[in-house]
Amino acid sequence: MHNQRLRAVWLQRWKASGVRLGMMIVPFCAAVQCHGADAGHHPLAGIEVVGISFNTPPERIAAILQAQGYTRVNDALYTKSEPAQSGRSTVYRVEIDETAVFRQLGYFRTLTGGRNKSPASRDAEIPASEMPMIRQLYEFVCNVPDDLQSERACMPPEAARIDFGRGQWVSVDARYSALLKASDTSTSLMIKYSPE
């Protein structure tokens, strides 16, 4: 009973934070077109990370990322940099790894540099542009029974911090795993598919 009450309060705060961040609350399956559990139709395969997912045709990836200002470093890595406060820069990386044993999609944002190593502001929120992908991944991994939430170390989401797994990989099922650690100053988001 106590867990149900805590969960209801947490869900209410989570929805309220989405409204504060200007996001529309959309059921997860409607957003990613849930189908079966095979590789191409698994819900995690449809989560778009800066416009691309496991379902994006490989020949379209470069154009989608370059249209957002990313520079292609090689077939697996795209980066971009934007100025930030206090002489700092925000560096973004998208990594697309495909080997014989796994497929992996990763997104990273890091705040670098700065005059006199000035500390970053701690009252900022996670950028709104990241929230749709963060929210979809978090809800898929953490919208589960309490014992599984505990096992996956799902922390209650906050405007400046959302994570699960204490920054480590979380096994979602036999073939998929995910990693999420997002804050106002940096984000690491990864989805991995292992066919065997």
LUMZAVO-355809 format. One record per residue (C-alpha): x negated, y negated, z. Coordinates in Angstrom, 3 decimals. Example, Ala and Ser with C-alpha at 12.3 -4.5 7.8 and 13.67 -1.06 7.14 Angstrom:
# residues 2
REC        x        y        z
REC  -12.300    4.500    7.800
REC  -13.670    1.060    7.140
This chain:
# residues 196
REC        x        y        z
REC    0.000    0.000    0.000
REC   -2.795   -2.395    0.957
REC   -4.686   -1.568   -2.286
REC   -1.562   -2.240   -4.353
REC   -1.112   -5.653   -2.699
REC   -4.786   -6.533   -3.287
REC   -4.515   -5.415   -6.893
REC   -1.370   -7.546   -7.413
REC   -3.138  -10.613   -5.956
REC   -6.222   -9.924   -8.089
REC   -4.103   -9.538  -11.253
REC   -2.256  -12.787  -10.508
REC   -5.565  -14.659  -10.037
REC   -7.000  -13.073  -13.203
REC   -4.029  -14.217  -15.271
REC   -4.185  -17.688  -13.708
REC   -7.892  -17.950  -14.551
REC   -7.050  -17.109  -18.167
REC   -4.558  -19.959  -18.262
REC   -7.115  -22.325  -16.689
REC   -9.616  -21.374  -19.363
REC   -7.034  -22.071  -22.041
REC   -6.695  -18.463  -23.173
REC   -3.538  -16.777  -24.305
REC   -2.895  -13.533  -22.461
REC   -2.449  -10.816  -25.063
REC   -1.944   -7.129  -24.345
REC   -5.223   -5.351  -25.007
REC   -3.938   -2.801  -27.504
REC   -2.184   -5.457  -29.586
REC   -5.415   -7.431  -29.769
REC   -7.561   -4.515  -30.982
REC   -4.956   -2.323  -32.710
REC   -5.208    0.783  -30.533
REC   -4.967    4.073  -32.393
REC   -6.475    7.424  -31.508
REC   -9.638    8.215  -29.590
REC  -11.937    9.044  -32.521
REC  -14.945    6.849  -33.358
REC  -13.295    4.533  -35.862
REC  -10.068    4.093  -33.929
REC  -11.265    4.046  -30.335
REC  -10.265    0.745  -28.672
REC  -13.909   -0.133  -27.969
REC  -14.715    0.209  -31.686
REC  -12.264   -2.617  -32.415
REC  -13.501   -5.173  -29.875
REC  -14.906   -8.067  -31.869
REC  -18.217   -9.418  -30.638
REC  -18.637  -12.842  -32.288
REC  -16.464  -11.710  -35.174
REC  -17.914   -8.251  -35.772
REC  -17.122   -4.809  -34.390
REC  -18.001   -1.186  -35.072
REC  -15.206   -1.290  -37.646
REC  -16.749   -4.181  -39.630
REC  -18.150   -3.014  -42.980
REC  -21.973   -3.306  -42.786
REC  -22.131   -5.398  -45.969
REC  -19.980   -8.120  -44.325
REC  -21.930   -8.487  -41.058
REC  -24.602  -10.903  -42.310
REC  -22.069  -13.285  -43.881
REC  -19.864  -13.331  -40.765
REC  -22.772  -14.118  -38.446
REC  -24.468  -16.606  -40.777
REC  -21.186  -18.521  -41.076
REC  -21.426  -19.034  -37.296
REC  -24.960  -20.406  -37.491
REC  -26.908  -17.218  -36.780
REC  -30.186  -16.589  -38.597
REC  -30.964  -13.079  -39.744
REC  -34.251  -11.925  -38.230
REC  -33.952   -8.379  -39.599
REC  -31.230   -5.799  -40.286
REC  -30.606   -5.324  -36.568
REC  -31.105   -8.817  -35.088
REC  -29.484  -12.242  -35.550
REC  -30.268  -15.309  -33.440
REC  -29.317  -18.940  -33.030
REC  -30.271  -21.741  -30.655
REC  -28.357  -24.806  -29.497
REC  -29.475  -27.728  -27.332
REC  -28.229  -27.728  -23.728
REC  -28.503  -30.167  -20.792
REC  -31.789  -31.265  -19.191
REC  -33.928  -30.452  -22.206
REC  -32.871  -26.825  -22.159
REC  -31.724  -24.633  -25.031
REC  -29.088  -21.942  -25.222
REC  -30.341  -18.955  -27.210
REC  -27.862  -16.443  -28.655
REC  -28.738  -12.959  -29.921
REC  -26.606  -10.362  -31.670
REC  -28.126   -6.893  -31.986
REC  -26.722   -4.143  -34.191
REC  -28.490   -0.818  -33.746
REC  -27.560    2.299  -35.672
REC  -29.640    5.451  -35.396
REC  -29.008    9.140  -35.885
REC  -28.041    9.469  -32.212
REC  -26.092    6.276  -31.387
REC  -24.477    3.036  -32.565
REC  -24.835   -0.031  -30.403
REC  -23.538   -3.599  -30.617
REC  -24.921   -6.240  -28.262
REC  -24.410   -9.944  -27.599
REC  -26.712  -12.014  -25.392
REC  -26.725  -15.676  -24.330
REC  -29.603  -17.133  -22.325
REC  -30.403  -20.607  -21.052
REC  -34.099  -21.366  -21.555
REC  -36.629  -24.138  -21.020
REC  -35.947  -27.446  -19.336
REC  -37.883  -30.304  -17.849
REC  -39.625  -29.409  -14.587
REC  -37.754  -26.108  -14.561
REC  -34.632  -28.013  -13.550
REC  -32.040  -25.672  -12.043
REC  -28.918  -24.980  -14.058
REC  -25.580  -26.240  -12.803
REC  -23.796  -23.586  -10.729
REC  -20.296  -25.034  -11.069
REC  -19.902  -24.427  -14.803
REC  -17.584  -21.792  -16.255
REC  -18.378  -19.055  -18.747
REC  -18.035  -20.623  -22.224
REC  -14.455  -20.328  -23.513
REC  -15.754  -19.030  -26.863
REC  -17.025  -15.855  -25.106
REC  -13.911  -15.180  -23.076
REC  -11.844  -13.188  -25.633
REC  -14.530  -10.511  -26.069
REC  -15.461  -10.519  -22.367
REC  -11.832  -10.254  -21.319
REC  -11.051   -7.404  -23.738
REC  -14.059   -5.377  -22.637
REC  -13.491   -6.041  -18.929
REC   -9.798   -5.130  -19.120
REC  -10.493   -1.923  -21.024
REC  -13.164   -0.773  -18.558
REC  -11.564   -2.085  -15.347
REC   -7.801   -1.815  -15.864
REC   -7.933    1.680  -14.371
REC   -6.946    3.327  -11.041
REC   -8.678    2.032   -7.891
REC  -11.084    4.976   -7.528
REC  -12.327    4.523  -11.098
REC  -12.618    0.745  -10.592
REC  -14.850    1.492   -7.601
REC  -16.928    3.992   -9.559
REC  -17.384    1.462  -12.375
REC  -18.217   -1.329   -9.884
REC  -15.584   -3.670  -11.320
REC  -16.041   -7.028   -9.593
REC  -13.034   -9.377   -9.404
REC  -13.430  -11.849  -12.284
REC  -14.229  -15.484  -11.566
REC  -14.462  -18.507  -13.859
REC  -18.274  -18.477  -13.592
REC  -18.864  -14.704  -13.320
REC  -17.362  -11.515  -14.760
REC  -19.105   -8.150  -14.620
REC  -18.906   -4.452  -13.989
REC  -21.460   -1.726  -13.327
REC  -23.803   -4.090  -11.451
REC  -25.433   -4.956  -14.772
REC  -25.966   -1.296  -15.720
REC  -24.335    0.916  -18.360
REC  -20.900    2.270  -17.450
REC  -19.713    5.506  -19.055
REC  -16.191    4.976  -20.383
REC  -15.719    8.482  -21.792
REC  -17.812   11.274  -23.317
REC  -18.923    9.111  -26.258
REC  -18.590    5.454  -25.283
REC  -20.358    3.345  -22.706
REC  -20.424   -0.388  -22.053
REC  -22.352   -3.065  -20.202
REC  -21.078   -6.479  -19.123
REC  -22.709   -9.165  -17.040
REC  -21.427  -12.658  -17.830
REC  -22.039  -15.885  -15.960
REC  -22.136  -19.606  -16.623
REC  -25.850  -19.410  -17.479
REC  -26.165  -16.092  -19.320
REC  -24.223  -13.193  -20.801
REC  -25.141   -9.618  -21.681
REC  -22.400   -7.605  -23.386
REC  -23.040   -4.235  -25.031
REC  -20.937   -1.408  -26.449
REC  -22.520    1.933  -27.306
REC  -21.166    4.962  -29.183
REC  -22.971    8.314  -29.012
REC  -21.385   10.958  -31.267
REC  -22.949   13.861  -29.332
